[in-house]
């Protein structure tokens, strides 16, 4: 079962990664891969894992140019939207 919000998060992160270099690019690509992986699982991921991604995206947004930061924030919003569907907390 694919979760569209996570897939959208991954797409947005790949777009942002294409517009930057270095460590932020590597981290964005890693988070995109992680979101893709989580989107394909039958079981929803736990809040802890999603929180780790969400906080990582917040950190990256502060380290990149404003346009990339905007893209990262869009991805973060999609992730937050998905998190609202996860039971618990």
VENVEN-V577133 format. One record per residue. PHI is phi in degrees with one decimal (* if undefined). Layout:
# VENVEN-V577133
phi=PHI
phi=PHI
This chain:
# VENVEN-V577133
phi=*
phi=-97.0
phi=-103.6
phi=-62.7
phi=-64.5
phi=-70.2
phi=-63.8
phi=-64.0
phi=-57.6
phi=-61.2
phi=-61.4
phi=-63.7
phi=-67.6
phi=-66.2
phi=-63.2
phi=-65.5
phi=-61.7
phi=-65.7
phi=-100.4
phi=-142.0
phi=-135.0
phi=67.4
phi=-60.3
phi=-58.0
phi=-61.7
phi=-61.0
phi=-65.7
phi=-62.6
phi=-63.7
phi=-64.0
phi=-66.6
phi=-62.4
phi=-61.4
phi=-64.3
phi=-64.9
phi=-60.3
phi=-60.9
phi=-65.7
phi=-66.9
phi=-91.5
phi=-76.8
phi=-75.6
phi=-89.9
phi=-65.9
phi=-68.3
phi=-83.1
phi=-62.4
phi=-61.0
phi=-67.4
phi=-65.9
phi=-64.4
phi=-60.0
phi=-65.7
phi=-57.7
phi=-67.7
phi=-61.1
phi=-66.8
phi=-61.8
phi=-62.5
phi=-62.4
phi=-57.8
phi=-81.6
phi=-108.9
phi=-124.5
phi=-68.0
phi=-56.4
phi=-66.9
phi=-65.6
phi=-59.7
phi=-62.1
phi=-64.3
phi=-63.9
phi=-66.1
phi=-63.1
phi=-63.8
phi=-62.6
phi=-63.6
phi=-64.3
phi=-65.7
phi=-62.1
phi=-59.9
phi=-64.9
phi=-56.2
phi=-64.5
phi=-92.2
phi=-87.1
phi=-65.8
phi=104.7
phi=38.2
